[in-house]
Amino acid sequence: MLILERCPPLQLHIALQRTATQYTTLQCTATHCYTLQHAATHCNTLQHTLQHTLLHAATHCSTLQHTTTRCNTLQHNATHCNTLQHAATRCNTLQHTLQLAATQFNMLQHTAILWNMLKFTATHCNTLQHSAAFCNTLQHTATTLQHSATHCNTLQHTATHCNTPLHTDTLQHTAALCKSLQHTATTLQHIATHCNTLQHTAIHCNTLQ
């Protein structure tokens, strides 16, 4: 105040103007500082928000990376499953084919068994046919011997009523021969009966052939 009182009016006016100018400058500076402080506070808030956002984004990215990895694994598993399904379909087709082949093989085995039985039967039939031919010869012989046996019976009957001594030995010999022929005829009759059975079997075999 003492300094201002000693100053001339013009100088005082100049000093006041300078002081007012400085005051205005200080006010502007203070305002600017306040603005800068507010901006700094806002920057801090933005920095905190950005950090929080980046942290959240990083967490979300990690989740997305984990999800992507799982998706890749699932895609790989799906591809593998498709391959397995295709293989299973082929296996079912092969199994059906093998079952058909096994059924056909069983039918062929059954046919082979029947064929072997038919071949054996045919061989047996040939043998029976040969035996039947031999039986026809035996039957003819048996018929001849039966006629001879009948004739022998007649001779034996005659020998019974014959009293001539000269014919006694001849008749006894004839009677002995007749007994032998009767025994042979009986045997041949049995054979002829068996031959009839063989002939019947041979006819059945011819039907099968």
C-alpha positions as protocol buffer text, in pm:
chain_id: "A"
residue {
  index: 1
  type: MET
  ca { x: 0 y: 0 z: 0 }
}
residue {
  index: 2
  type: LEU
  ca { x: 287 y: 236 z: 80 }
}
residue {
  index: 3
  type: ILE
  ca { x: 441 y: 161 z: -258 }
}
residue {
  index: 4
  type: LEU
  ca { x: 112 y: 230 z: -437 }
}
residue {
  index: 5
  type: GLU
  ca { x: 63 y: 558 z: -243 }
}
residue {
  index: 6
  type: ARG
  ca { x: 409 y: 682 z: -346 }
}
residue {
  index: 7
  type: CYS
  ca { x: 355 y: 595 z: -717 }
}
residue {
  index: 8
  type: PRO
  ca { x: 229 y: 856 z: -956 }
}
residue {
  index: 9
  type: PRO
  ca { x: -121 y: 803 z: -1087 }
}
residue {
  index: 10
  type: LEU
  ca { x: -9 y: 696 z: -1434 }
}
residue {
  index: 11
  type: GLN
  ca { x: 234 y: 446 z: -1305 }
}
residue {
  index: 12
  type: LEU
  ca { x: -22 y: 328 z: -1058 }
}
residue {
  index: 13
  type: HIS
  ca { x: -269 y: 278 z: -1335 }
}
residue {
  index: 14
  type: ILE
  ca { x: -10 y: 83 z: -1536 }
}
residue {
  index: 15
  type: ALA
  ca { x: 80 y: -129 z: -1234 }
}
residue {
  index: 16
  type: LEU
  ca { x: -285 y: -204 z: -1171 }
}
residue {
  index: 17
  type: GLN
  ca { x: -337 y: -303 z: -1529 }
}
residue {
  index: 18
  type: ARG
  ca { x: -35 y: -529 z: -1510 }
}
residue {
  index: 19
  type: THR
  ca { x: -165 y: -676 z: -1187 }
}
residue {
  index: 20
  type: ALA
  ca { x: -509 y: -730 z: -1340 }
}
residue {
  index: 21
  type: THR
  ca { x: -350 y: -888 z: -1645 }
}
residue {
  index: 22
  type: GLN
  ca { x: -144 y: -1118 z: -1426 }
}
residue {
  index: 23
  type: TYR
  ca { x: -451 y: -1199 z: -1221 }
}
residue {
  index: 24
  type: THR
  ca { x: -643 y: -1282 z: -1534 }
}
residue {
  index: 25
  type: THR
  ca { x: -352 y: -1492 z: -1654 }
}
residue {
  index: 26
  type: LEU
  ca { x: -342 y: -1668 z: -1319 }
}
residue {
  index: 27
  type: GLN
  ca { x: -718 y: -1725 z: -1333 }
}
residue {
  index: 28
  type: CYS
  ca { x: -684 y: -1871 z: -1682 }
}
residue {
  index: 29
  type: THR
  ca { x: -394 y: -2080 z: -1564 }
}
residue {
  index: 30
  type: ALA
  ca { x: -596 y: -2196 z: -1264 }
}
residue {
  index: 31
  type: THR
  ca { x: -889 y: -2277 z: -1490 }
}
residue {
  index: 32
  type: HIS
  ca { x: -659 y: -2459 z: -1725 }
}
residue {
  index: 33
  type: CYS
  ca { x: -505 y: -2646 z: -1432 }
}
residue {
  index: 34
  type: TYR
  ca { x: -848 y: -2741 z: -1311 }
}
residue {
  index: 35
  type: THR
  ca { x: -932 y: -2861 z: -1659 }
}
residue {
  index: 36
  type: LEU
  ca { x: -608 y: -3054 z: -1673 }
}
residue {
  index: 37
  type: GLN
  ca { x: -677 y: -3208 z: -1331 }
}
residue {
  index: 38
  type: HIS
  ca { x: -1027 y: -3301 z: -1443 }
}
residue {
  index: 39
  type: ALA
  ca { x: -884 y: -3447 z: -1763 }
}
residue {
  index: 40
  type: ALA
  ca { x: -624 y: -3635 z: -1561 }
}
residue {
  index: 41
  type: THR
  ca { x: -896 y: -3771 z: -1335 }
}
residue {
  index: 42
  type: HIS
  ca { x: -1099 y: -3868 z: -1643 }
}
residue {
  index: 43
  type: CYS
  ca { x: -785 y: -4027 z: -1793 }
}
residue {
  index: 44
  type: ASN
  ca { x: -734 y: -4226 z: -1476 }
}
residue {
  index: 45
  type: THR
  ca { x: -1094 y: -4339 z: -1491 }
}
residue {
  index: 46
  type: LEU
  ca { x: -1058 y: -4425 z: -1859 }
}
residue {
  index: 47
  type: GLN
  ca { x: -731 y: -4607 z: -1788 }
}
residue {
  index: 48
  type: HIS
  ca { x: -896 y: -4808 z: -1509 }
}
residue {
  index: 49
  type: THR
  ca { x: -1196 y: -4879 z: -1733 }
}
residue {
  index: 50
  type: LEU
  ca { x: -966 y: -4974 z: -2020 }
}
residue {
  index: 51
  type: GLN
  ca { x: -762 y: -5202 z: -1795 }
}
residue {
  index: 52
  type: HIS
  ca { x: -1079 y: -5366 z: -1667 }
}
residue {
  index: 53
  type: THR
  ca { x: -1210 y: -5394 z: -2025 }
}
residue {
  index: 54
  type: LEU
  ca { x: -881 y: -5539 z: -2148 }
}
residue {
  index: 55
  type: LEU
  ca { x: -874 y: -5784 z: -1859 }
}
residue {
  index: 56
  type: HIS
  ca { x: -1230 y: -5887 z: -1935 }
}
residue {
  index: 57
  type: ALA
  ca { x: -1144 y: -5910 z: -2306 }
}
residue {
  index: 58
  type: ALA
  ca { x: -836 y: -6120 z: -2225 }
}
residue {
  index: 59
  type: THR
  ca { x: -1051 y: -6352 z: -2012 }
}
residue {
  index: 60
  type: HIS
  ca { x: -1308 y: -6371 z: -2292 }
}
residue {
  index: 61
  type: CYS
  ca { x: -1031 y: -6442 z: -2543 }
}
residue {
  index: 62
  type: SER
  ca { x: -900 y: -6723 z: -2325 }
}
residue {
  index: 63
  type: THR
  ca { x: -1252 y: -6862 z: -2307 }
}
residue {
  index: 64
  type: LEU
  ca { x: -1286 y: -6833 z: -2684 }
}
residue {
  index: 65
  type: GLN
  ca { x: -948 y: -7003 z: -2735 }
}
residue {
  index: 66
  type: HIS
  ca { x: -1053 y: -7284 z: -2501 }
}
residue {
  index: 67
  type: THR
  ca { x: -1386 y: -7309 z: -2685 }
}
residue {
  index: 68
  type: THR
  ca { x: -1205 y: -7314 z: -3020 }
}
residue {
  index: 69
  type: THR
  ca { x: -979 y: -7591 z: -2898 }
}
residue {
  index: 70
  type: ARG
  ca { x: -1280 y: -7792 z: -2781 }
}
residue {
  index: 71
  type: CYS
  ca { x: -1454 y: -7727 z: -3115 }
}
residue {
  index: 72
  type: ASN
  ca { x: -1151 y: -7855 z: -3301 }
}
residue {
  index: 73
  type: THR
  ca { x: -1148 y: -8162 z: -3080 }
}
residue {
  index: 74
  type: LEU
  ca { x: -1520 y: -8215 z: -3141 }
}
residue {
  index: 75
  type: GLN
  ca { x: -1472 y: -8174 z: -3517 }
}
residue {
  index: 76
  type: HIS
  ca { x: -1191 y: -8428 z: -3507 }
}
residue {
  index: 77
  type: ASN
  ca { x: -1411 y: -8664 z: -3305 }
}
residue {
  index: 78
  type: ALA
  ca { x: -1700 y: -8611 z: -3548 }
}
residue {
  index: 79
  type: THR
  ca { x: -1472 y: -8695 z: -3843 }
}
residue {
  index: 80
  type: HIS
  ca { x: -1353 y: -9005 z: -3660 }
}
residue {
  index: 81
  type: CYS
  ca { x: -1713 y: -9100 z: -3580 }
}
residue {
  index: 82
  type: ASN
  ca { x: -1810 y: -9065 z: -3946 }
}
residue {
  index: 83
  type: THR
  ca { x: -1521 y: -9295 z: -4037 }
}
residue {
  index: 84
  type: LEU
  ca { x: -1633 y: -9546 z: -3774 }
}
residue {
  index: 85
  type: GLN
  ca { x: -1993 y: -9530 z: -3895 }
}
residue {
  index: 86
  type: HIS
  ca { x: -1880 y: -9595 z: -4251 }
}
residue {
  index: 87
  type: ALA
  ca { x: -1665 y: -9885 z: -4129 }
}
residue {
  index: 88
  type: ALA
  ca { x: -1960 y: -10022 z: -3926 }
}
residue {
  index: 89
  type: THR
  ca { x: -2182 y: -10005 z: -4236 }
}
residue {
  index: 90
  type: ARG
  ca { x: -1921 y: -10195 z: -4437 }
}
residue {
  index: 91
  type: CYS
  ca { x: -1887 y: -10448 z: -4154 }
}
residue {
  index: 92
  type: ASN
  ca { x: -2264 y: -10506 z: -4153 }
}
residue {
  index: 93
  type: THR
  ca { x: -2255 y: -10557 z: -4530 }
}
residue {
  index: 94
  type: LEU
  ca { x: -1965 y: -10802 z: -4499 }
}
residue {
  index: 95
  type: GLN
  ca { x: -2138 y: -10984 z: -4215 }
}
residue {
  index: 96
  type: HIS
  ca { x: -2454 y: -11023 z: -4425 }
}
residue {
  index: 97
  type: THR
  ca { x: -2244 y: -11146 z: -4719 }
}
residue {
  index: 98
  type: LEU
  ca { x: -2063 y: -11395 z: -4496 }
}
residue {
  index: 99
  type: GLN
  ca { x: -2394 y: -11522 z: -4356 }
}
residue {
  index: 100
  type: LEU
  ca { x: -2523 y: -11579 z: -4711 }
}
residue {
  index: 101
  type: ALA
  ca { x: -2197 y: -11753 z: -4802 }
}
residue {
  index: 102
  type: ALA
  ca { x: -2221 y: -11973 z: -4490 }
}
residue {
  index: 103
  type: THR
  ca { x: -2580 y: -12065 z: -4580 }
}
residue {
  index: 104
  type: GLN
  ca { x: -2476 y: -12152 z: -4936 }
}
residue {
  index: 105
  type: PHE
  ca { x: -2179 y: -12349 z: -4802 }
}
residue {
  index: 106
  type: ASN
  ca { x: -2409 y: -12548 z: -4573 }
}
residue {
  index: 107
  type: MET
  ca { x: -2637 y: -12619 z: -4869 }
}
residue {
  index: 108
  type: LEU
  ca { x: -2336 y: -12730 z: -5075 }
}
residue {
  index: 109
  type: GLN
  ca { x: -2219 y: -12956 z: -4790 }
}
residue {
  index: 110
  type: HIS
  ca { x: -2566 y: -13107 z: -4766 }
}
residue {
  index: 111
  type: THR
  ca { x: -2570 y: -13155 z: -5144 }
}
residue {
  index: 112
  type: ALA
  ca { x: -2224 y: -13316 z: -5131 }
}
residue {
  index: 113
  type: ILE
  ca { x: -2339 y: -13557 z: -4859 }
}
residue {
  index: 114
  type: LEU
  ca { x: -2646 y: -13649 z: -5066 }
}
residue {
  index: 115
  type: TRP
  ca { x: -2426 y: -13691 z: -5374 }
}
residue {
  index: 116
  type: ASN
  ca { x: -2190 y: -13924 z: -5184 }
}
residue {
  index: 117
  type: MET
  ca { x: -2490 y: -14122 z: -5060 }
}
residue {
  index: 118
  type: LEU
  ca { x: -2625 y: -14146 z: -5416 }
}
residue {
  index: 119
  type: LYS
  ca { x: -2286 y: -14259 z: -5547 }
}
residue {
  index: 120
  type: PHE
  ca { x: -2266 y: -14522 z: -5272 }
}
residue {
  index: 121
  type: THR
  ca { x: -2625 y: -14628 z: -5349 }
}
residue {
  index: 122
  type: ALA
  ca { x: -2545 y: -14646 z: -5721 }
}
residue {
  index: 123
  type: THR
  ca { x: -2243 y: -14868 z: -5650 }
}
residue {
  index: 124
  type: HIS
  ca { x: -2453 y: -15084 z: -5421 }
}
residue {
  index: 125
  type: CYS
  ca { x: -2726 y: -15098 z: -5688 }
}
residue {
  index: 126
  type: ASN
  ca { x: -2476 y: -15218 z: -5948 }
}
residue {
  index: 127
  type: THR
  ca { x: -2372 y: -15494 z: -5709 }
}
residue {
  index: 128
  type: LEU
  ca { x: -2737 y: -15583 z: -5648 }
}
residue {
  index: 129
  type: GLN
  ca { x: -2806 y: -15590 z: -6020 }
}
residue {
  index: 130
  type: HIS
  ca { x: -2514 y: -15828 z: -6069 }
}
residue {
  index: 131
  type: SER
  ca { x: -2647 y: -16041 z: -5780 }
}
residue {
  index: 132
  type: ALA
  ca { x: -2994 y: -16032 z: -5934 }
}
residue {
  index: 133
  type: ALA
  ca { x: -2856 y: -16169 z: -6261 }
}
residue {
  index: 134
  type: PHE
  ca { x: -2687 y: -16447 z: -6067 }
}
residue {
  index: 135
  type: CYS
  ca { x: -3013 y: -16505 z: -5880 }
}
residue {
  index: 136
  type: ASN
  ca { x: -3196 y: -16558 z: -6206 }
}
residue {
  index: 137
  type: THR
  ca { x: -2950 y: -16837 z: -6288 }
}
residue {
  index: 138
  type: LEU
  ca { x: -3000 y: -16986 z: -5941 }
}
residue {
  index: 139
  type: GLN
  ca { x: -3376 y: -16967 z: -5976 }
}
residue {
  index: 140
  type: HIS
  ca { x: -3356 y: -17151 z: -6308 }
}
residue {
  index: 141
  type: THR
  ca { x: -3134 y: -17417 z: -6145 }
}
residue {
  index: 142
  type: ALA
  ca { x: -3372 y: -17439 z: -5847 }
}
residue {
  index: 143
  type: THR
  ca { x: -3666 y: -17492 z: -6085 }
}
residue {
  index: 144
  type: THR
  ca { x: -3475 y: -17773 z: -6262 }
}
residue {
  index: 145
  type: LEU
  ca { x: -3386 y: -17938 z: -5931 }
}
residue {
  index: 146
  type: GLN
  ca { x: -3745 y: -17910 z: -5811 }
}
residue {
  index: 147
  type: HIS
  ca { x: -3855 y: -18098 z: -6122 }
}
residue {
  index: 148
  type: SER
  ca { x: -3584 y: -18358 z: -6053 }
}
residue {
  index: 149
  type: ALA
  ca { x: -3695 y: -18381 z: -5688 }
}
residue {
  index: 150
  type: THR
  ca { x: -4053 y: -18437 z: -5800 }
}
residue {
  index: 151
  type: HIS
  ca { x: -3933 y: -18709 z: -6031 }
}
residue {
  index: 152
  type: CYS
  ca { x: -3735 y: -18858 z: -5741 }
}
residue {
  index: 153
  type: ASN
  ca { x: -4044 y: -18861 z: -5525 }
}
residue {
  index: 154
  type: THR
  ca { x: -4216 y: -19054 z: -5798 }
}
residue {
  index: 155
  type: LEU
  ca { x: -3926 y: -19299 z: -5812 }
}
residue {
  index: 156
  type: GLN
  ca { x: -3930 y: -19337 z: -5432 }
}
residue {
  index: 157
  type: HIS
  ca { x: -4301 y: -19403 z: -5440 }
}
residue {
  index: 158
  type: THR
  ca { x: -4243 y: -19664 z: -5711 }
}
residue {
  index: 159
  type: ALA
  ca { x: -3955 y: -19818 z: -5511 }
}
residue {
  index: 160
  type: THR
  ca { x: -4182 y: -19859 z: -5213 }
}
residue {
  index: 161
  type: HIS
  ca { x: -4425 y: -20073 z: -5415 }
}
residue {
  index: 162
  type: CYS
  ca { x: -4153 y: -20256 z: -5611 }
}
residue {
  index: 163
  type: ASN
  ca { x: -4066 y: -20612 z: -5500 }
}
residue {
  index: 164
  type: THR
  ca { x: -3820 y: -20695 z: -5777 }
}
residue {
  index: 165
  type: PRO
  ca { x: -3477 y: -20776 z: -5616 }
}
residue {
  index: 166
  type: LEU
  ca { x: -3285 y: -20672 z: -5929 }
}
residue {
  index: 167
  type: HIS
  ca { x: -3404 y: -20318 z: -5909 }
}
residue {
  index: 168
  type: THR
  ca { x: -3359 y: -20277 z: -5533 }
}
residue {
  index: 169
  type: ASP
  ca { x: -2999 y: -20145 z: -5539 }
}
residue {
  index: 170
  type: THR
  ca { x: -3072 y: -19915 z: -5826 }
}
residue {
  index: 171
  type: LEU
  ca { x: -3378 y: -19778 z: -5653 }
}
residue {
  index: 172
  type: GLN
  ca { x: -3191 y: -19730 z: -5323 }
}
residue {
  index: 173
  type: HIS
  ca { x: -2916 y: -19542 z: -5501 }
}
residue {
  index: 174
  type: THR
  ca { x: -3178 y: -19337 z: -5679 }
}
residue {
  index: 175
  type: ALA
  ca { x: -3353 y: -19269 z: -5347 }
}
residue {
  index: 176
  type: ALA
  ca { x: -3025 y: -19148 z: -5192 }
}
residue {
  index: 177
  type: LEU
  ca { x: -2967 y: -18922 z: -5494 }
}
residue {
  index: 178
  type: CYS
  ca { x: -3324 y: -18793 z: -5460 }
}
residue {
  index: 179
  type: LYS
  ca { x: -3265 y: -18699 z: -5095 }
}
residue {
  index: 180
  type: SER
  ca { x: -2954 y: -18507 z: -5194 }
}
residue {
  index: 181
  type: LEU
  ca { x: -3147 y: -18333 z: -5471 }
}
residue {
  index: 182
  type: GLN
  ca { x: -3428 y: -18250 z: -5226 }
}
residue {
  index: 183
  type: HIS
  ca { x: -3180 y: -18094 z: -4982 }
}
residue {
  index: 184
  type: THR
  ca { x: -3019 y: -17897 z: -5264 }
}
residue {
  index: 185
  type: ALA
  ca { x: -3360 y: -17790 z: -5389 }
}
residue {
  index: 186
  type: THR
  ca { x: -3457 y: -17670 z: -5039 }
}
residue {
  index: 187
  type: THR
  ca { x: -3133 y: -17471 z: -5013 }
}
residue {
  index: 188
  type: LEU
  ca { x: -3188 y: -17320 z: -5355 }
}
residue {
  index: 189
  type: GLN
  ca { x: -3545 y: -17228 z: -5265 }
}
residue {
  index: 190
  type: HIS
  ca { x: -3412 y: -17029 z: -4967 }
}
residue {
  index: 191
  type: ILE
  ca { x: -3158 y: -16865 z: -5196 }
}
residue {
  index: 192
  type: ALA
  ca { x: -3434 y: -16795 z: -5448 }
}
residue {
  index: 193
  type: THR
  ca { x: -3638 y: -16623 z: -5177 }
}
residue {
  index: 194
  type: HIS
  ca { x: -3336 y: -16407 z: -5088 }
}
residue {
  index: 195
  type: CYS
  ca { x: -3288 y: -16343 z: -5460 }
}
residue {
  index: 196
  type: ASN
  ca { x: -3644 y: -16214 z: -5488 }
}
residue {
  index: 197
  type: THR
  ca { x: -3565 y: -15964 z: -5214 }
}
residue {
  index: 198
  type: LEU
  ca { x: -3245 y: -15860 z: -5396 }
}
residue {
  index: 199
  type: GLN
  ca { x: -3434 y: -15822 z: -5722 }
}
residue {
  index: 200
  type: HIS
  ca { x: -3693 y: -15599 z: -5553 }
}
residue {
  index: 201
  type: THR
  ca { x: -3410 y: -15387 z: -5409 }
}
residue {
  index: 202
  type: ALA
  ca { x: -3241 y: -15373 z: -5751 }
}
residue {
  index: 203
  type: ILE
  ca { x: -3566 y: -15249 z: -5911 }
}
residue {
  index: 204
  type: HIS
  ca { x: -3588 y: -14978 z: -5642 }
}
residue {
  index: 205
  type: CYS
  ca { x: -3227 y: -14882 z: -5715 }
}
residue {
  index: 206
  type: ASN
  ca { x: -3303 y: -14850 z: -6086 }
}
residue {
  index: 207
  type: THR
  ca { x: -3584 y: -14612 z: -5993 }
}
residue {
  index: 208
  type: LEU
  ca { x: -3344 y: -14403 z: -5783 }
}
residue {
  index: 209
  type: GLN
  ca { x: -3090 y: -14389 z: -6063 }
}
